[in-house]
Amino acid sequence: MRVLVIAAHPDDEILGCGATAARLVNEGHDLVFAILGEGITSRHANRSDADASDLAALRQQARAAAAKVGVKDPIFRDLPDNRLDTIPLLEVVKIVEDLVEQLRPDVIYTHHGGDLNVDHGVLNRAVLTATRPVPGNPVKEIYAFEVASSTEWAFQRIEPSFRPNVFVDITNTIEAKIEAMGCYGGEARKFPHPRSPEALRAIAMRWGSVAGCGAAEAFELIRSVRLRSD
């Protein structure tokens, strides 16, 4: 199975499905991380004010994080951080279409449309647009993941709310996710922040209790298409 994870920022891919990615890799599936936004430049008044060395360091952190869960070097596209709503949606759609054409994924994991972060919502829309179920499109399943400190901080006031209906047992891979997040020195936080190791374990245990296992990541199935094999 070919799996593509499309994330808006470095660390979203780990927060959203890092432990599931590790499990899928362990099971022998082909998995790729695509990170479309550059990250951190929104901390400056102008994108040009960001230090190029900081952006390079963030890419290295993303590569190290991917390695922790067994994924090869991520694909980067350097879209403006927290400013995806300032560029035409079509530009984002074209990037996703190119990724789908290049990688031919069976399954895509991406952001939920009701997150607080504006880039997450734009990317969700772009993925849905780029993967319309027309003949020849390889994508059979699309899942939306939650991102700690963005999905829950919308407080279900941005529609649609996150309603998970698919749960993946990550009992054996949750620590790989924690270690991967540790590679993002500037993004991880101390407890009680949602991106702290303690909170991430608590989130996994909570979803595990819902699904009847020790730890789980939760997803909302957006679409599943089963075609004839003949």
C-alpha positions in Angstrom: 0.0 0.0 0.0 1.3 3.5 -0.9 0.5 6.1 1.7 1.0 9.9 1.4 0.8 12.1 4.5 0.2 15.8 3.5 0.9 18.3 6.2 0.9 22.0 6.4 3.9 22.6 8.7 6.9 20.7 10.0 5.7 18.7 13.1 2.1 18.4 11.9 3.0 15.1 10.2 4.2 13.7 13.5 1.5 15.2 15.7 -1.2 14.0 13.3 -0.2 10.5 12.5 3.4 9.9 13.6 2.7 6.7 15.5 0.4 5.4 12.7 3.1 6.1 10.2 5.6 4.1 12.2 3.2 1.2 12.4 2.5 1.3 8.7 6.2 1.4 7.9 6.8 -1.6 10.3 4.1 -3.5 8.4 5.9 -2.9 5.1 3.9 -0.2 3.5 5.4 2.6 1.4 4.9 5.9 3.2 5.9 9.5 2.3 5.7 12.8 4.2 4.9 15.9 2.1 5.2 19.2 4.1 3.8 22.0 2.1 4.4 25.0 4.4 7.8 26.4 5.2 7.2 26.9 9.0 8.2 29.6 11.4 8.2 32.6 9.0 4.8 33.7 10.4 6.7 34.6 13.6 8.0 37.6 11.7 6.2 40.6 10.3 7.5 39.8 6.8 8.5 36.4 5.5 11.8 37.8 4.3 12.8 38.6 7.9 13.1 34.9 8.7 16.7 33.7 9.0 17.5 31.2 6.2 19.6 29.2 8.7 16.6 28.7 10.9 14.5 27.4 8.0 17.4 25.0 7.1 17.6 23.8 10.7 13.8 23.2 10.7 14.2 21.0 7.6 16.9 19.0 9.3 14.6 18.5 12.3 11.9 17.3 9.9 14.3 14.8 8.4 15.4 13.6 11.8 11.8 13.3 13.0 10.8 11.3 9.9 13.7 8.9 10.5 12.5 8.3 14.0 9.3 6.7 12.6 11.1 5.0 9.7 10.1 7.4 6.9 12.6 8.6 4.3 13.3 12.3 3.7 10.1 14.4 3.5 9.1 16.4 0.4 9.1 20.1 1.0 7.2 22.8 -0.9 7.9 26.0 1.0 4.5 27.6 0.9 4.0 30.7 3.2 3.6 29.8 6.8 0.2 30.6 8.2 -0.6 32.5 5.1 -2.1 29.9 2.8 -5.3 31.9 2.7 -3.4 34.7 1.0 -2.6 32.6 -2.1 -5.0 31.2 -4.7 -6.4 27.9 -3.6 -5.7 26.6 -7.1 -1.9 26.9 -6.5 -2.2 24.6 -3.5 -4.4 22.2 -5.4 -1.9 22.0 -8.3 0.9 21.1 -5.8 -1.2 18.3 -4.3 -2.2 17.1 -7.8 1.4 16.9 -8.8 2.2 14.9 -5.6 -0.6 12.5 -6.4 0.5 12.1 -10.0 4.1 11.5 -9.0 3.5 9.2 -6.0 0.2 7.5 -7.0 -0.9 7.0 -3.3 -3.6 4.6 -2.4 -4.3 6.4 0.9 -3.8 10.0 2.0 -3.7 11.3 5.6 -4.1 15.1 5.9 -5.5 17.9 8.1 -9.0 18.2 9.3 -11.0 21.1 7.9 -12.2 22.4 11.3 -8.8 23.2 12.8 -8.0 26.5 14.3 -5.0 27.0 12.1 -6.0 28.5 8.8 -3.3 26.6 6.8 -4.9 23.3 8.0 -8.3 24.3 6.6 -6.9 25.4 3.3 -4.9 22.2 2.9 -7.9 20.1 3.7 -9.9 21.8 0.9 -6.9 21.5 -1.5 -6.6 17.8 -0.9 -10.3 17.1 -1.4 -10.2 19.2 -4.6 -7.1 17.5 -6.0 -8.3 14.0 -5.3 -11.8 14.2 -6.7 -12.8 10.6 -7.4 -12.6 10.7 -11.2 -11.5 7.8 -13.3 -7.8 7.3 -13.1 -7.4 8.9 -9.6 -5.4 6.4 -7.5 -6.6 7.6 -4.1 -9.0 5.2 -2.6 -9.1 6.4 1.0 -8.6 9.8 2.7 -8.3 10.3 6.4 -8.2 13.5 8.4 -6.1 13.6 11.5 -6.1 15.9 14.6 -3.2 18.1 15.5 -2.7 18.9 19.2 -3.1 22.6 19.9 -5.0 23.2 16.7 -7.9 20.8 16.4 -9.1 20.9 20.0 -8.4 24.6 20.4 -11.1 25.3 17.8 -13.5 24.2 20.6 -15.8 22.8 18.0 -16.7 26.4 16.8 -15.2 25.9 13.4 -17.2 23.6 11.2 -17.0 20.8 10.6 -16.0 19.5 14.1 -13.5 16.7 14.3 -15.6 13.5 14.6 -13.2 10.5 14.6 -14.5 7.2 13.4 -11.3 5.3 12.7 -8.8 4.4 15.4 -5.3 2.8 14.9 -3.7 0.9 17.8 -0.3 2.6 18.4 0.5 0.8 21.6 3.8 -0.3 20.1 4.7 2.9 18.3 3.6 5.8 20.6 7.2 6.2 21.9 8.5 6.5 18.3 6.1 9.5 17.9 7.3 11.0 21.2 10.9 10.6 20.1 10.1 12.1 16.7 8.5 15.2 18.3 11.6 15.6 20.4 13.5 16.3 17.2 11.5 19.5 16.8 13.2 21.5 19.6 11.3 24.7 18.8 7.9 23.1 18.5 7.7 20.8 21.5 6.4 22.3 24.8 6.4 21.5 28.5 3.3 20.1 30.2 0.4 21.0 30.3 0.8 22.2 26.7 -0.9 19.8 24.2 2.4 19.2 22.4 4.2 18.1 25.5 5.2 14.4 25.7 2.9 13.9 28.7 -0.1 15.4 26.8 0.6 13.4 23.7 0.7 10.2 25.7 -2.5 11.2 27.4 -4.2 11.9 24.1 -3.1 8.5 22.8 -4.3 6.7 26.0 -7.7 8.5 25.8 -8.3 7.4 22.2 -7.0 4.0 23.2 -9.7 3.8 25.9 -12.3 4.7 23.3 -11.1 2.0 20.9 -10.3 -0.7 23.5 -6.5 -0.7 23.3 -3.6 0.7 25.2 -3.0 3.7 22.9 -4.5 5.0 19.6 -4.5 7.7 17.1 -7.9 8.9 15.9 -8.9 9.8 12.4 -12.0 10.9 10.5 -12.6 8.9 7.4 -13.4 11.4 4.6 -13.8 8.9 1.8 -13.4 5.3 1.0 -13.9 3.9 -2.6 -13.9 0.2 -3.4 -13.8 -0.5 -7.1 -14.1 -3.7 -8.9 -10.9 -5.7 -9.3 -11.7 -7.0 -12.8 
